[in-house]
Amino acid sequence: MTTVEHIPTAQDTRSALRLITCGSVDDGKSTLIGRLLVDSKAVLQDHLAGVQRQGQTDLALLTDGLSAEREQGITIDVAYRYFSTEARKFIIGDAPGHEQYTRNMVTAASSADAAVVLVDATKLAWADAALKLLPQTRRHSLLLKLLRVPSVVFAVNKLDAVEDSTLAFEHIGAALRQFAEQAGIPVTAIVPVSALKGWNVVDASEQTNWCGYNGPTLLQILEGLPVTPADSELPFAFAVQWVEKFSSSADTSKGRRVFWGRVATGNVQAGQAVRILPNGQTAVVAQVLNHVRQPQGVQAGHSAGIVLDREVDVSRGDWLLADGEGGALAGSREIRATVAWLDDETLVPGRVYWALHGHRWVKAKIKRIVHRLDIHTLAEEDATQLEPNAIGHIELSLQEPLATLPFAQSRALGSLVLVDTASHRTAGALLVQ
């Protein structure tokens, strides 16, 4: 049996694949990443010797680097590791499974190309064909959908510790497929693994036809996944991150200020008309510099320095947008959005927060809470407030207009972060509808 769906072949395996592991507490996320690093020969011997406990290698310690994590045996913050195989490079993030650290998982998933959701077979009533998944497995999977993570792989872990691994994998796989179908989550694959023993992670299981599975290993699946394509077909949008004042290299900037940042959508070339948000002034791009200061056009997803044909009032946080025909981006002060509420305080209408869009900060007032999403039934319920770690739909009023697009169209233009004005804590992740 195989539960691998059609996997699109990566067009460019030279680009590193950004992926995260997520799921419930103690499902084996850190151990899985440790196994990937060790079996792909990405860990030095002295580093491996430093994660010994009572004469045995604790793979989880390869990612759990905080002292609090090592003391408690849990993952608190996202830990990134880099490794490569002959096929491609990877940037992998180990996201915490505890509900109280959901905010860290959202941060990691917001820029991920793929996610591996760990499911611990020993925590489920695997002998029951109608078994129920853990709430945190459902919550993380729903967040991956909301955050537009293109590829989702379910890895059923610890099957070596159950009496009938084939029956357990069959029932758990059926429950995952049913949940994913109800939630509209596109599943790339469902794979049986044993992170502790290394079965079917990098190398195939030592047991023939283990769990009745005859598909590729987890690493083989990851090597073929595509990276998230840049939003190059959308109108040009550019968030100014840094203003270089009167550069000394007059040959590249003509003595004018250079506005540096990353192209969010579209592309930019010399001669292009742009409009500045929020002041509404217009100008023409005199020159575009790439990340090594060479004059050339720049596509979405890449850093650029932009020189305008005249001096206009532009500072950090402002947006340069396409102007004229084809420039469809317009600022708005009213936003409907899906929110993953991350603060410890309940979200109620009337509260005012800072909203961060690109590098621009504006005040945002919560007008109305429309719905709360029940992670158990996936139903939208009427709500007047959102508790910590809840997911819901809200309406906001902004003090100044922002140029946004639905998150389904653009991750860069459709995402905002809410920050508490008093404590400066990250309070919520917004996905524009």
Secondary structure, DSSP 8 states (H G I E B T S, - for coil): ---B------S-TTS-EEEEEEESTTSSHHHHHHHHHHHTT-S-HHHHHTTEETTEE-GGGGT--SHHHHHHTS--S-EEEEEE-SS-EEEEEE---SGGGHHHHHHHHTT-SEEEEEEEGGGS-TT-TT----HHHHHHHHHHHHTT-SEEEEEEE-GGGSS-HHHHHHHHHHHHHHHHHHHT--EEEEEE-BTTTTBTTTB--SSTTGGG--S--HHHHHHT-------TTS--EEEEEEEE-S-S-HHHHTTS-EEEEEEEESEE-TT-EEEEETT--EEEEEEEE-TTS-B--EETTSEEEEEESS-----TT-EEEE-STT-----EEEEEEEEEE-SSS-B-TT-EEEEEETTEEEEEEEEEEEEEE-TTT--EEE-S-B-TT-EEEEEEEEEEEE----TTT-TTTSEEEEEETTT--EEEEEEE-
